[in-house]
Amino acid sequence: MMSNYTHTPEQAPPTHDAAPATSETAAPPTDRAGHVERHGIDVIPAAERHGRPRELFWVWMSANVIYLYFVLGGVLMLLGLSIWEALAITVVGNLWWAAVGWLAVSGPASGTPSVAIMRAMFGVRGNRVFGGGLGVAIGLFYEIINIAVATLAANALLGMLGVPLPAGAEWAVLVVVAALSFVLSVYGHATILKLSPFFSAALAVAFVVLAVFVLGAADFTYTPAPMPVGDHWAMVLLGYAIVAAGPLSWGTGADYARYLPAATSKRAVIWWTALGGFIPAVLIGGLGVIAGTAIDMTDPQLTIGEIVPGWFTPIFLAIVVLGSITNNVLVAYSTGLYAQGLGFRVSRAVTVVVTGVIATAAAGWFVYIAPSFLDTLNASLELSVTVLGPLVAVYAVDIVLRRNRYDGVALSDERRASPFWYSGGWFWPGTIAMVVATTVAVLMANTTLYVGPIATALGGADLSAFAGPILAGAIYAALWLTTSPYRDPARRPAATANTAHETSVNEADQDETTADVATSDTRMTEVTA
């Protein structure tokens, strides 16, 4: 029998949100290192919340001490920029990590991953397009990149070590590389949290050694070939878009913060998340820029041997392999959650495996069949900003408008009567903001594969990375404040959630102990008698 409570879409947060998390108890049975995580996109009950925000630093650090940033730093030099311009773009483009930290605060507030929270912005059905759908597409894209990069490095490493590969064995290398990252993603949150500090330390030490050799060979008097002013600024904006694509692809901050107690300090969540991504992205990206003054960065896996001693080259290739795998661990984990957001009633572990198989097959095409992996990578990063920027902006603005008040149980309710069903399962402010802002951003894009008409009219200037997020955030805020139910001040974030309902839900949550216990059917049970 359906309960007859009155419920608002937002849940008031604890009054002591600035207080630090105090949970020092052992992880619950549903989230233990070395065991497959039982939760997926369901709500994490209060009794199972644990950890401290500083743990987020190591999670993000291990995923971002990667070779890809070294490549992107080199790409800036290949665009014809000066060393100082490229370094400045590396810093400014990575300031988007602050937005990733901001999105992460919604995790402790709701106890759910980002894909569930985005139902508040797009509606239950709309979120299957703009949340789950885009999330899976973006996740697969980065999984493919990581598998491809790690496979190329692993093949080179085996050749350098004198290990012969019979015909067709290179495909086996690809499969092994993919399996190593997806295994950890299947185990999930606690295992990732446990291993992250070790991965971070090993990779950081290796990159410090690499930095010594790069700085020793650097040419700080390097001057690029002159180019027309218009073309120069077009390259500056293009470089910014490529760098910004990195942090903008991580609209999943809540995924790794959702196990933290609801009273966790928002400031701590923001800083530890943002710094964990920003520091390695800037330092390694900057290292790639500096290396670009001494070697050809078109294929640094080959040319790096010009500036490092022979004994370090295998270590460098091992860095590439391990870093790509650790990055893929987080990417695959979130992609599995996004796939659940599409409405499939299967466990998170299953969605990780299925999306992993798809990514592995696609990576094989990029590595062994596609004509130019680097060109394909650059073009994809350039265009991805046209979607990623607006998506992150809508999410960030929604947190502000709702004052980070999210009811995880209501967000998990996919019935037509749920608070986030809105109009036919769609929330038009989010939908309109995404469609309009993404369209404008695409028209402004100037990439190696496509030049939009607005970019052409502006002499090649690509403003998509600026205009897309600003336009999406502004449209969403304006429509949110004037659209039902939010045009009614009584239903805006200041409204207090039904305390009796919240209590009954917490009691029900205590009984969730099976794998991915809150699939759609189970989530319905939580809001019925």
N, C-alpha and C positions, 0 to 999 in steps of 0.2 A: 504494500500500500504506500502511495506517495505521501511524503511528509508535507505539511502545509505551512512551512516557514516562509518568511519574506527575506529575500537575500539580495544584497547589492554586489556588484562586480568587484569591488575592492575590499580588501581586508586591512583594518588598521594595524600598523606595526607595533611592536612593543615600545613602550615609552622610553626604554633605556637602550635605544639602538646604538648609542655611542659607546656602550660598555663593551669590553672585550669578551670574546667567547670564553666560557669557563669550563667547557666540557673536556675533561682529561680522562674520561672513562675509556675502556677498551672499545674498539670498533664492534658494532653489533654483528650477529651472525650473517646478516644479509650483505655486509660490506667488509669482508676480511681479506687481507692480502693472501694470495695463493689459492683463493677460492673464486669461482665465477660469480660475479656480482648479480644479485637477484633482481635488483630494481632496474627499471627502464625509464619510461617517461612518466611513471606514476609519481605520486607525492611521497616524499621521504617523511615518515612520521617523526614527531618531535622526539620520541624516545630513541630514535636511531640517528639523531644528529650528533656529530662529533667533529673533533679537529679544531685547528686554529688557522686563521687566515694566512699566516706566514708560510704554511705548507703550499699555498698557491704559487708562491715565488718559484719553488723548485719544479712544480709541474710545468709552468710556462717556460722556465729557463731550459729545462731538458728538451722541450719541444722546439726551442728556437736557437739553440747553439748548433746551427746547421750551415751546410755548404751553400744552400740556395742564396743566402744573403751575400755571401762572397761573390757568387755569380752576378747578382743584381748590382753590386757595387761596380763590378767590371763592365756591366751593360751601360751604366751611366757614362763611363769613359768612352765606350764604343759609340755613344751618341754624339761625341765631339765636345763634351763639356770640359771645363777646366777642373783641376783637382779640388779647388775650393768650392766651386759651384756644386760639384758632385757630393762633397762632404756635407754641405749645407742642406741639399735635397735629402740626403740620407737621414739627417736629424729631423727635419721638418716633416717629411713623409711619415716617419715613425712616431710622430706625436699622436697619431691616431690610436696608439696603444692606450692612451688615457680614456678613449671612448670604450675600448674593450674592458678596461677596469670598471668603468661606469656601468656597463651592461651586466657585469658579474654580480653587482649588488642585488639584482633581482632573484638570484638563486637562493640565498638564505631567506629572503622575504617570502618566497612561494614554496620552496622545497621541491621545485620542479626544474627540469632543464629548459633551455631557451626555447626550444620548439613548442613546448606546451605554453609558455608565457606569451608567445606571439599570437596565440588565439585571442588575446585581449586586443590586439592591434588589427587583426584581419578577420576575426570570426572563425568558427570551427571549420567551415568549408574553405574560406579564403586562405586560412593558414596552411591547408594542404597544397596550395599553389605557392604562396609567397614565403611560407615557413618551411614546411616539409619538402616541397618540390624544389625550391631554390637551394635549400640546405643540402639536399642529396646531390644536386648538380655540382654545387661548389665543392662539396666534400670529395666527390669522385674525381673532380679535376685535380685537386691537390694530392689525393692518393696516387693518381696516375703519375704526377710529377715526381713524387717521392720514390715510387717504385722504379721509375725510369732512371732517375739520377743514381740511385743506389745500385741498380743493376749495371749501368755503364761503369761505375767505379769498381764494382766487384769483379767484373770481367777484366778490367785493367790491372787490378791487384793480383788476380790469379796469374795473368800473363807475366807480370813482373816477378812473381814468386816461382815461375817456371812450372806452373801446374798446367799441363796440356788439357784442352777441352775438345773432346771428340765432336763431330758434326752433330748439331742439334742440342748439345749440352748447355749452350748459352741460355736456352729457354728454361732449363732446370735451375740455373742460377737465379733467374727472374722469379721463379716460383718460390724458391727458398727465401729470397729477400722479402717477398710479400708475406709469406707465412710467418716470419719472425715478428713482423709488426702486428699482424692481425691476431696472433695468439695472445699478446699482451692486451690488446683491445677487447678481446673476448672476456678475459679475466676481469677487466674493468677498473673502476675507481680506486679501490684500496691498493691493488697491485701497482697501478700507475703511480699512486702517491708514495708507495714504499720504495720503488726503484728510481724515481726521478732524481733525488739528490746524487745518487751514484753515477747516473748517466751524465748529469750536469757537470760533476767534478771531472770525470774522465775527458769529456769533450772540451771543457774549458781549458784544461791543462794543455791539451794538444794544440788548441788554437793560440794559446799564449806562445808556445814554441814557434808556431808558424809566423806569428806576428814579429818575432825577433828577426827571422830571415827576410820577411817582406820589407820591414822598415830598413834593414841593412842594404837592400837593393833598390829602394825607392828613389825616384828622381823628382824631387820637390820643385824643380825648375821646369817641369814638363809644361809645354804649351800646346794646346790642340790647334789644328788647322783652322784658320779663320773662316767664318761663314756669314752670310747676310744676317742682319739684325733680326728680321722676321723669322728666319729659319732657326736662329739661335734660341729665341724665346719659345718657339714650338718644341724644340728639343728639351728645354728646361721643364716645360709643362708635361711633356711626355715622360720624362724621367721621374717627375713627382708622382704621376699616375701609377707608374710601375712599382715604385717603392711603397706608396700608400696601399696598394693592393694587398700587401702582406698583412698588416694589422686589420684591415677592413674585412679580410676573409674570416676573421675569428669572431663572428657574432655569437659565439657559443660560451661566453664567460660563465653563464649560470650553470652550465653542465658540470663544472668542476667545483663550484662553490655551493651547490644545493645541499650538500651534506652538512654544511656548517650550521650551528644553532641560529635560530632566528634573531637572537640578540647580538650577533656578531657585529663588530664595528664596521660600518659602511666604509669609512675612510681607510681602514686597514685592508679591506677586500679590494678596494680600488687601487691602492698603492702597490700591494704585493703582486696583484695580477698585472698591472701596467708595467712595473719595473721588471718583472720576470720576462716580458717580451721585449720591452724597449732596449734594455741594456745589451743583450746579445745581438739584436737586430742592428743597432747603431755601430757597435764595435766591430762586428764581423763584416757588415756592409762597408764600413769605412776602410777596413783592411782590404776589401776587394777593390775599392777605389784606388788606394795607394798601390796595390799590386798592378793595377792597370797602367801605371806610369812606367813599369819596367818590363812587362810581358804582354803578349797578345791575349786578351781575355775572351776571345771567341771560343776557345776550348781550354780553360785553365787546368783541367785534369791532365792535359798533355804538356802544356807550357810551364806549369809550376816547377817542373824539373830544372828550369833555367835559373831559378833563384834559390832553390833549397838543395841541400846535399843529398846524395843518392840514398843514404840510409833513411831519410825522412819521407821520401816519396811514398813508400808503402804505408807509412803512418798517416800521411795526408789522405790517401785513398781510403784507409780504414775509417778516418774521421767522416768522410763523405758518406760511407755506407752506414755507419752507426747513427750519425746525425739524421739522415733521411729516415731511418727506421724509427727513431724516437719521435720525430715529428709526426710520422704516420700513425703512431700509436694514438695520439690525441685526435688526429683528423678522422681516423677510422672509428674511434669511439663515438664522436659526435655525429658522424654520418649515420651510424647505426641508430642513434636516437632520432635523427631527422627522418630516417626511413620509417620508424614506428609512427612518426607524426603524420605519415601519409594515410594512416588508418589501418595498416596491416596488423592483424592480431597475432603476432608472433613475438618471441622474446628478443631482447636487445642483442643477445649473443648470435641469434640466427641472422638478424639484419646486418650485423657486422660481417659475418661470413659471406652472405649473398652479395653485398655491395663490394666486398673485397675481391671476390671472384671476378666481378664485372671490371673493376679497376685494374686487376692484374692482366686481363685479356687486352684491355685498351692500352696499357703500358707496353705490352709486347709489340703492339703495332707502332707506337711512337719510337721505341728503341730500335727495332729491327726492320721496319718497313717505311716509316715516314721519312721524307727527304731531308728535313732539317729540324732536329729537336729544339735547338735554341730559338730559331725563328718562330716556331709554333708556340713555344713557351712565352716569348715576348708578346706576341699578338694576343694570346689568351689573357695574359695579365693586364694588358692595356684595356681590353674590352670588359674584363670582369669588374672594373671599378664603376662602370656605368650602372651596374645592378647592386653591387656591394655597398657603395656609398649611400644611396637612398635607403636601403634596408637597415643599415646600422643607424642612420639618422632617425628613422621612424621609431625604432626600438628605443633609442636614447631619449627622444622627446616624450614617448609614452611613460617612461619611468619618471620623468619630471612632472608631467601632468597628473599622474596618479600618486605622486609622492611615494613611489616604490611600494604601494599597497596592493599586493596581489594575493588572492585567495587560491592556493594551489588546488584545493578540492573542486572549487567552482571551475577552474581552468581545465580540470580533468573530466568535467562533465560534458559529453558530446551530444546529449539529447537535444531535441528541438526546443525543450523548455529551459535549457540551460541559460545562465546569464550572458554567455558569450556566443549564443547562437545569432543574436542581433537580427538582421533582416535576411531570412533565407539562408543563414549560415555565413553571411558576409558582413563585415564592418566596412562601410563604404569610405570613411575617412582614410583608413590605411590602404585600401585598394586603389583609390583615386590618387593618393600621394605617390604610391609606387609606380603606377602606370604613367602618370604625367612626368614625374621626375626622371624616371628611367628613359622615357622617350626623348626628352630634352637632352639628357646626358649622351645618349647614343648619337643624336644629331650634332652634338658638339665634339664627338670623339675624333681624334686624328691618330690612326694606328698604321702599322705597316701593311695591314690588309684592307683597311676601310677608312675613308675620310668623310665625315659628316658634312652636310651642307652649311651648317652654322660655322664649323671649323674652317671650311673653305672661305666663307665670307669674312672671317676674322684673320685671313692670311695664314691659316694653318694652326692657329692657336687652339689648343685643346683645353677647354675649361670644364670638362665633364667632371673631374675629380673635385672641383669646387662647387659648381652649380648644382650637381645632382643631390648631394647631401643637404645643402642649404634649402633648395626648393622643396625637397621631400619633407624636411622637418617643418618648414613654414606652412605648407599646405595641410599637413597632418594636424598641426596645432590649431590652425584656423577652423578646420572642419570639425575636429574633436570638440571644440568649445561651442559649436553651434549645431551639433547633430544629436538627435535623441540616442541614448538617454542623458547625455552629458550637458545638454542645454538647460536641463533642470538642475539648479544649484544643489538641491537636496540629494541628488544622486552622484555628485562629484566626489572626489577622493576624501573629502572631510567626513563623509557619511561613515558611520560605524557599522562594522559587520555584526551579524546576529551572533551574540555570545553563546547562546544555548546551542546553536547549530555547530559553532566552532568546537565546543566542548564534546558534543556527540561524535563529531568527525574524528577528533583526536583519539577518543576511546576506540573507535572503529579501526583507526590506523594501527593500533597496537597489535592487532591480530594478523597483520600482513607479514607473512614469513615465507611465502613461496616465490619461485622465480617469476620476475616481472608480474607481481601479484596484481598490479592495477592495470590490466588490459582494459579495453573499453567496457567489457561486461562487468568487470569487478568494480571499475570506477562508478558505474551506474548504481551498483549495490550500495556504495558508500553514501549516496545522496537519496536513497529510498529507505523506507521504514525497515 
